Amino acid sequence: MAVEPEKQRLLKQHKETHFTAGEVVRDIIIGVSDGLTVPFALAAGLSGANATSSIVLTAGIAEVAAGAISMGLGGYLAAKSEADHYAKELKREQEEIVAVPDIEAAEVAEILAQYGIEPHEYGPVVSALRKQPQAWLDFMMRFELGLERPDPKRALKSALTIAIAYILGGLVPLVPYMFIPRAQDAVLASVVLTVAALLVFGYAKGHFTGNKPFRSAFQTALIGVLASAAAFGLAKAVQG
Amino acid sequence: MAVEPEKQRLLKQHKETHFTAGEVVRDIIIGVSDGLTVPFALAAGLSGANATSSIVLTAGIAEVAAGAISMGLGGYLAAKSEADHYAKELKREQEEIVAVPDIEAAEVAEILAQYGIEPHEYGPVVSALRKQPQAWLDFMMRFELGLERPDPKRALKSALTIAIAYILGGLVPLVPYMFIPRAQDAVLASVVLTVAALLVFGYAKGHFTGNKPFRSAFQTALIGVLASAAAFGLAKAVQG
């Protein structure tokens, strides 16, 4: 049977569907997003409070270091605790399959019954799983608990990726303060440079995550601008 | 058939398993974690660079505002884009079930075959799904794509929860700088207060996410201390 053009289009789309942003891309996005936004806003805020470029730079670099460590280690521990959770659940399901197989089999039946499948229809599937404890275990992890086997190296990779992405993003708004001594002058260059970077990054983010690139560019820049406007206003209020 | 004590224990454990930290708890943890860590480290860093309490407070409040907006709006857009992604995939699967039902049915077969289930065993399940397009669609979303239907109000709730949690966490390390004019004195009070808060918060986080509370308390405090030590060192280096 030849597949018609309409069907071919759908199939092609379907394949593309399966492209979801890889975990590394997601970690880069998390790091750069926050890195471009928070140090930028902090620097703008301090400039609004008549700080010198030297103080702005000191605060900015302290923030980038703190943020990279907090996000990197936070990401590391989150990935680690996800892996621990998976291991714990795996052990528990394994024990249950041995100790209370009837109850586990009833759970398989319950999962399939949710989709309007009748006992005489899912019966053979339940029996087949009972004959293969390893496949049964995999089935329960995926379909009962909705858990995916985590990559053991993910925690470390994730931590490093987020931290480096945060540092790279965070240095962009600080560059002008390295060269322009008066913070009130440097802040303008920082705004222009960072808004441009946010637009480019937002566009790329939209492209990689399957969202509309122009909308993503606009939204990403808007968050940065709002955050820095708030920081600017509050810093002025505190200093005033 | 009476369930034996060992089985009862397993069943009880199994129910507890299903307690995973709710989404609100997770959002609070994200916000407070970062809030307690980054403004704390920034304030410590600036104190190390001989800034006055007034500058530290200005920078800290600017950071808290920027961080709350960046994390809150970031969380909002992430939840929104997850919901958009779900809607897009739902529509695509729906079209495919109508246009290329044989291919979709083969995908169901493929999913079940991964678990060592034979064609004559899964056949009736595939036929049953084909008779109920809505259940079939739900099955594909969950088991082919691994997607859960998102809560439509989640984006806004998530944004507000993260932002408020970040502000509450971020104000803790700044309180001493409001009352102690010399930053070199205020920093000590800030360290004591924040480390205590990190320990209590880490303990609670461990409790709510099913991890070991004491280990969680220690890890959370360690991240805060490492981040602020790095910020302190870098700020001193930049100023020096």
Boltz contact constraints between the chains, C-beta under 6 A:
constraints:
  - contact:
      token1: [A, 7]
      token2: [B, 99]
      max_distance: 6.0
  - contact:
      token1: [A, 7]
      token2: [B, 100]
      max_distance: 6.0
  - contact:
      token1: [A, 10]
      token2: [B, 96]
      max_distance: 6.0
  - contact:
      token1: [A, 10]
      token2: [B, 99]
      max_distance: 6.0
  - contact:
      token1: [A, 10]
      token2: [B, 100]
      max_distance: 6.0
  - contact:
      token1: [A, 34]
      token2: [B, 70]
      max_distance: 6.0
  - contact:
      token1: [A, 37]
      token2: [B, 70]
      max_distance: 6.0
  - contact:
      token1: [A, 38]
      token2: [B, 66]
      max_distance: 6.0
  - contact:
      token1: [A, 38]
      token2: [B, 67]
      max_distance: 6.0
  - contact:
      token1: [A, 38]
      token2: [B, 70]
      max_distance: 6.0
  - contact:
      token1: [A, 41]
      token2: [B, 66]
      max_distance: 6.0
  - contact:
      token1: [A, 42]
      token2: [B, 62]
      max_distance: 6.0
  - contact:
      token1: [A, 42]
      token2: [B, 63]
      max_distance: 6.0
  - contact:
      token1: [A, 42]
      token2: [B, 66]
      max_distance: 6.0
  - contact:
      token1: [A, 45]
      token2: [B, 62]
      max_distance: 6.0
  - contact:
      token1: [A, 46]
      token2: [B, 59]
      max_distance: 6.0
  - contact:
      token1: [A, 49]
      token2: [B, 58]
      max_distance: 6.0
  - contact:
      token1: [A, 58]
      token2: [B, 49]
      max_distance: 6.0
  - contact:
      token1: [A, 58]
      token2: [B, 235]
      max_distance: 6.0
  - contact:
      token1: [A, 58]
      token2: [B, 238]
      max_distance: 6.0
  - contact:
      token1: [A, 58]
      token2: [B, 239]
      max_distance: 6.0
  - contact:
      token1: [A, 59]
      token2: [B, 46]
      max_distance: 6.0
  - contact:
      token1: [A, 59]
      token2: [B, 59]
      max_distance: 6.0
  - contact:
      token1: [A, 61]
      token2: [B, 234]
      max_distance: 6.0
  - contact:
      token1: [A, 61]
      token2: [B, 238]
      max_distance: 6.0
  - contact:
      token1: [A, 62]
      token2: [B, 42]
      max_distance: 6.0
  - contact:
      token1: [A, 62]
      token2: [B, 45]
      max_distance: 6.0
  - contact:
      token1: [A, 62]
      token2: [B, 231]
      max_distance: 6.0
  - contact:
      token1: [A, 62]
      token2: [B, 234]
      max_distance: 6.0
  - contact:
      token1: [A, 62]
      token2: [B, 235]
      max_distance: 6.0
  - contact:
      token1: [A, 63]
      token2: [B, 42]
      max_distance: 6.0
  - contact:
      token1: [A, 65]
      token2: [B, 230]
      max_distance: 6.0
  - contact:
      token1: [A, 65]
      token2: [B, 231]
      max_distance: 6.0
  - contact:
      token1: [A, 65]
      token2: [B, 234]
      max_distance: 6.0
  - contact:
      token1: [A, 66]
      token2: [B, 38]
      max_distance: 6.0
  - contact:
      token1: [A, 66]
      token2: [B, 41]
      max_distance: 6.0
  - contact:
      token1: [A, 66]
      token2: [B, 42]
      max_distance: 6.0
  - contact:
      token1: [A, 66]
      token2: [B, 227]
      max_distance: 6.0
  - contact:
      token1: [A, 66]
      token2: [B, 231]
      max_distance: 6.0
  - contact:
      token1: [A, 67]
      token2: [B, 38]
      max_distance: 6.0
  - contact:
      token1: [A, 69]
      token2: [B, 226]
      max_distance: 6.0
  - contact:
      token1: [A, 69]
      token2: [B, 227]
      max_distance: 6.0
  - contact:
      token1: [A, 69]
      token2: [B, 230]
      max_distance: 6.0
  - contact:
      token1: [A, 70]
      token2: [B, 34]
      max_distance: 6.0
  - contact:
      token1: [A, 70]
      token2: [B, 37]
      max_distance: 6.0
  - contact:
      token1: [A, 70]
      token2: [B, 38]
      max_distance: 6.0
  - contact:
      token1: [A, 70]
      token2: [B, 227]
      max_distance: 6.0
  - contact:
      token1: [A, 73]
      token2: [B, 223]
      max_distance: 6.0
  - contact:
      token1: [A, 77]
      token2: [B, 219]
      max_distance: 6.0
  - contact:
      token1: [A, 81]
      token2: [B, 211]
      max_distance: 6.0
  - contact:
      token1: [A, 96]
      token2: [B, 10]
      max_distance: 6.0
  - contact:
      token1: [A, 99]
      token2: [B, 7]
      max_distance: 6.0
  - contact:
      token1: [A, 99]
      token2: [B, 10]
      max_distance: 6.0
  - contact:
      token1: [A, 100]
      token2: [B, 7]
      max_distance: 6.0
  - contact:
      token1: [A, 100]
      token2: [B, 10]
      max_distance: 6.0
  - contact:
      token1: [A, 115]
      token2: [B, 135]
      max_distance: 6.0
  - contact:
      token1: [A, 115]
      token2: [B, 139]
      max_distance: 6.0
  - contact:
      token1: [A, 116]
      token2: [B, 132]
      max_distance: 6.0
  - contact:
      token1: [A, 116]
      token2: [B, 135]
      max_distance: 6.0
  - contact:
      token1: [A, 117]
      token2: [B, 125]
      max_distance: 6.0
  - contact:
      token1: [A, 117]
      token2: [B, 128]
      max_distance: 6.0
  - contact:
      token1: [A, 121]
      token2: [B, 124]
      max_distance: 6.0
  - contact:
      token1: [A, 121]
      token2: [B, 125]
      max_distance: 6.0
  - contact:
      token1: [A, 121]
      token2: [B, 128]
      max_distance: 6.0
  - contact:
      token1: [A, 122]
      token2: [B, 125]
      max_distance: 6.0
  - contact:
      token1: [A, 124]
      token2: [B, 121]
      max_distance: 6.0
  - contact:
      token1: [A, 125]
      token2: [B, 117]
      max_distance: 6.0
  - contact:
      token1: [A, 125]
      token2: [B, 121]
      max_distance: 6.0
  - contact:
      token1: [A, 125]
      token2: [B, 122]
      max_distance: 6.0
  - contact:
      token1: [A, 125]
      token2: [B, 125]
      max_distance: 6.0
  - contact:
      token1: [A, 128]
      token2: [B, 117]
      max_distance: 6.0
  - contact:
      token1: [A, 128]
      token2: [B, 121]
      max_distance: 6.0
  - contact:
      token1: [A, 132]
      token2: [B, 116]
      max_distance: 6.0
  - contact:
      token1: [A, 135]
      token2: [B, 115]
      max_distance: 6.0
  - contact:
      token1: [A, 135]
      token2: [B, 116]
      max_distance: 6.0
  - contact:
      token1: [A, 139]
      token2: [B, 115]
      max_distance: 6.0
  - contact:
      token1: [A, 211]
      token2: [B, 81]
      max_distance: 6.0
  - contact:
      token1: [A, 219]
      token2: [B, 77]
      max_distance: 6.0
  - contact:
      token1: [A, 223]
      token2: [B, 73]
      max_distance: 6.0
  - contact:
      token1: [A, 226]
      token2: [B, 69]
      max_distance: 6.0
  - contact:
      token1: [A, 227]
      token2: [B, 66]
      max_distance: 6.0
  - contact:
      token1: [A, 227]
      token2: [B, 69]
      max_distance: 6.0
  - contact:
      token1: [A, 227]
      token2: [B, 70]
      max_distance: 6.0
  - contact:
      token1: [A, 230]
      token2: [B, 65]
      max_distance: 6.0
  - contact:
      token1: [A, 230]
      token2: [B, 69]
      max_distance: 6.0
  - contact:
      token1: [A, 231]
      token2: [B, 62]
      max_distance: 6.0
  - contact:
      token1: [A, 231]
      token2: [B, 65]
      max_distance: 6.0
  - contact:
      token1: [A, 231]
      token2: [B, 66]
      max_distance: 6.0
  - contact:
      token1: [A, 234]
      token2: [B, 61]
      max_distance: 6.0
  - contact:
      token1: [A, 234]
      token2: [B, 62]
      max_distance: 6.0
  - contact:
      token1: [A, 234]
      token2: [B, 65]
      max_distance: 6.0
  - contact:
      token1: [A, 235]
      token2: [B, 58]
      max_distance: 6.0
  - contact:
      token1: [A, 235]
      token2: [B, 62]
      max_distance: 6.0
  - contact:
      token1: [A, 238]
      token2: [B, 58]
      max_distance: 6.0
  - contact:
      token1: [A, 238]
      token2: [B, 61]
      max_distance: 6.0
  - contact:
      token1: [A, 239]
      token2: [B, 58]
      max_distance: 6.0
